[in-house]
Amino acid sequence: MIQTLRNIKRKIKISLTINWVKTLYFNFKMFPFSIAKKLPVFFYGSVKFTSLKGQIKIEGPIKSGMVGFGQPFEMTTRSKKIAEVYLDGEFIVKGHIQFGKDYLFYVGKSAYFEMGHMSGFSSFSKLICTNRVVLGKWVRLGSETQIIDTNFHQMINTKTDEKYPKSSPILIGDYNSISNRTSVMAKTKTPNYCVIGSNSLCNKNYIPLGENILIGGIPSQLIKTNFSRDWEGEKELMNAWLKVKF
């Protein structure tokens, strides 16, 4: 009985934080009616839709609120109301995912962005995908992290006039814990079970270093082996706290 009342209280609390206008608009614009009526995507708080010309696909069973933009799951309780969504490319969702408050979500034209089950961005995070970004399952990004797969501007070799690529794909393995204020840049590839320290810069292939590693620094390098977040120890709590049951 007590647990039932707690569940009802939580549902009421969640419903009061959902931006129902943006939630209804997004779902019925982006999905066929059979999916849209289930409201798989919730928007919490203020958000600006700069572009919704792209597409979003959810792979797996459809449930209400399985995708949460601006979802309140952190210590931060207030918002600057600067969240923005620009979706011109393709966004693939493979399970329950979350974005914290005040995010920038940018997937450019012809770009591809994929998020695995239980992956999530904390508050004040930034995603800029102009090429291809793939996050495995259980990839957790701390506050103020940014994933950017482009240099934005054309760079050249001043001696040969060779033009360097403006963007390159990013691949983040399963069970990655990316600490706050980390920048993940073009060409980054990480193995499964990788921890990245705070205030780090990643810009190359770290897969040859093997799994269960701690990397960090500017640029990031190997710090410790046989090192991992206690995923199994946290899973029960994270599933209960992050999955919205509505």
Secondary structure, DSSP 4 states (H G I P E B T S, - for coil): -HHHHHHHHHHHHHHHHB-HHHHHHHHHHHS-HHHHTT--EEEBS--EEEE--SEEEE-S---TTSEEET---SS-----S--EEEE-SEEEEES-EEE-SS-EEEE-TT-EEEEETT-EE-TT-EEEESSEEEE-TTEEE-TT-EEE-B-SS--B-TTT-PBPPSB--EEE-SSEEE-TT-EEETT-B--SSEEE-TT-EE-SB-GGG-SSEEEETTTTEEEEES----HHHHHHHHHHHHS---
